[in-house]
Amino acid sequence: MRAIRDPEAVSAFPDEGLAAFLLERFDGMVESGEVFDPDTHGWFLVVEPGDDPDAADRCFDCFPLLTSPTGGLRYGEPGFQSPFEWVVDHGAFYEAVIVQSDGGEFVGVIVPKQDGIDPRLLAYCAVHAVDEPPEL
């Protein structure tokens, strides 16, 4: 998984379409003249082929992506509670949002629809995706 905590890091991102999307998201996070701070405004985690969404050590500041934030239940087990507030289908990828605190800090998890991405994570996103994020 690739953590993108700085808009400057997007310029080195290999997928131009996804890079443009991320830059647009970063631009929308700050007011004019405000300095970007990932701990205040949020950041992104891009899932890459071969990544294990159950590996807590690969998820940086969060928890395994297919495990309940409390109770440790995995996706598919009775009582599973999703870590995601919502999932949006953007065509070539999903955007799933984890809110980390009441202060609004979040992680935007980008799940590309490509070979090598964990099929359980893709299935979860496909079932729960909406066409646009809810009004906040």
Phi, psi and omega per residue, in radians:
M1 nan 2.469 -3.107
R2 -1.930 2.068 3.081
A3 -1.471 2.299 3.086
I4 -2.140 1.739 -3.050
R5 -1.869 0.089 -3.055
D6 -2.558 2.257 3.125
P7 -0.997 -0.501 3.130
E8 -1.090 -0.538 -3.105
A9 -1.212 -0.328 -3.098
V10 -1.171 -0.528 -3.098
S11 -1.078 -0.452 3.131
A12 -1.609 0.051 -3.099
F13 -1.291 2.305 -3.026
P14 -1.242 -0.477 -3.107
D15 -1.598 1.870 -3.044
E16 -1.099 -0.678 3.132
G17 -1.137 -0.768 3.113
L18 -1.200 -0.651 3.098
A19 -1.065 -0.750 3.119
A20 -1.101 -0.722 3.098
F21 -1.063 -0.820 -3.126
L22 -1.104 -0.722 3.098
L23 -1.082 -0.693 3.099
E24 -1.098 -0.747 3.112
R25 -1.113 -0.797 3.117
F26 -1.050 -0.753 3.135
D27 -1.045 -0.623 -3.122
G28 -1.339 -0.172 -3.086
M29 -1.464 -0.392 -3.044
V30 -2.097 2.613 3.036
E31 -1.387 2.778 3.135
S32 -0.956 2.246 3.109
G33 1.462 -0.144 -3.122
E34 -1.395 2.513 3.103
V35 -1.488 2.282 -3.132
F36 -1.226 2.349 3.075
D37 -2.378 1.994 -3.084
P38 -1.070 -0.486 3.134
D39 -1.302 -0.336 3.098
T40 -1.770 -0.752 -3.007
H41 -1.650 -0.391 -3.110
G42 1.920 3.065 -3.121
W43 -2.739 3.131 -3.061
F44 -2.175 2.605 3.065
L45 -2.191 2.057 -3.114
V46 -1.785 2.076 3.109
V47 -1.304 2.364 -3.126
E48 -2.065 2.762 3.117
P49 -0.921 2.360 3.132
G50 1.563 -0.187 3.120
D51 -1.186 2.493 3.102
D52 -1.777 1.926 -3.109
P53 -1.198 -0.137 3.089
D54 -1.611 -0.066 -3.085
A55 -1.517 1.816 -3.100
A56 -1.075 -0.598 -3.101
D57 -1.244 -0.207 3.137
R58 -1.730 -0.025 -3.029
C59 -1.784 0.226 3.044
F60 0.985 -1.997 -3.029
D61 -1.520 0.137 -3.099
C62 -2.085 -2.477 -3.065
F63 -2.370 3.002 3.128
P64 -0.927 2.415 -3.000
L65 -1.224 -0.444 -3.120
L66 -1.948 0.537 3.113
T67 -2.240 2.437 3.092
S68 -1.001 2.433 3.111
P69 -1.065 -0.513 3.056
T70 -2.192 2.445 3.088
G71 1.629 -0.312 3.058
G72 1.197 0.279 3.121
L73 -1.307 2.492 3.136
R74 -1.651 2.729 3.092
Y75 -0.919 2.250 -3.122
G76 1.783 -0.368 3.099
E77 -1.448 2.530 3.091
P78 -1.005 2.343 3.129
G79 1.564 -0.017 3.108
F80 -0.981 2.337 3.029
Q81 -2.066 2.200 -3.078
S82 -1.183 2.474 3.008
P83 -1.337 -0.220 -3.049
F84 -1.590 2.376 3.037
E85 -1.279 -0.716 3.102
W86 -2.818 2.837 3.105
V87 -2.288 2.316 3.112
V88 -2.079 2.377 3.086
D89 -1.570 2.038 3.137
H90 -1.851 0.349 3.121
G91 1.597 -1.370 -3.104
A92 -1.493 -0.205 -3.120
F93 -2.752 2.866 3.024
Y94 -1.845 2.619 3.001
E95 -2.064 2.043 3.135
A96 -2.054 2.304 -3.029
V97 -1.928 2.285 3.024
I98 -1.923 2.093 3.054
V99 -1.561 2.152 -3.045
Q100 -1.603 -0.335 -3.136
S101 -2.767 2.921 3.087
D102 -1.193 -0.286 3.108
G103 -1.334 -0.109 3.059
G104 1.768 -0.056 3.123
E105 -1.092 2.412 -3.088
F106 -2.508 2.861 2.971
V107 -2.129 2.165 3.033
G108 -1.605 1.946 -3.111
V109 -1.619 2.101 3.141
I110 -1.740 2.136 -3.104
V111 -2.057 1.703 3.135
P112 -1.143 2.533 3.066
K113 -1.565 1.443 -3.114
Q114 -2.581 2.841 3.094
D115 -1.001 2.491 3.085
G116 1.632 -0.207 3.062
I117 -1.420 2.395 -3.089
D118 -0.876 2.159 -3.080
P119 -1.127 -0.486 3.096
R120 -1.187 -0.700 3.122
L121 -1.170 -0.729 3.077
L122 -1.096 -0.716 3.131
A123 -1.129 -0.767 3.110
Y124 -1.006 -0.871 -3.115
C125 -1.067 -0.748 -3.129
A126 -1.068 -0.708 -3.110
V127 -1.241 -0.630 -2.997
H128 -1.783 -0.034 -3.054
A129 -1.244 2.537 3.005
V130 -2.063 2.968 -3.099
D131 -1.380 -0.441 3.110
E132 -2.655 2.697 -3.102
P133 -1.170 2.715 3.099
P134 -1.205 2.762 3.057
E135 -1.187 2.320 3.134
L136 -1.842 nan nan
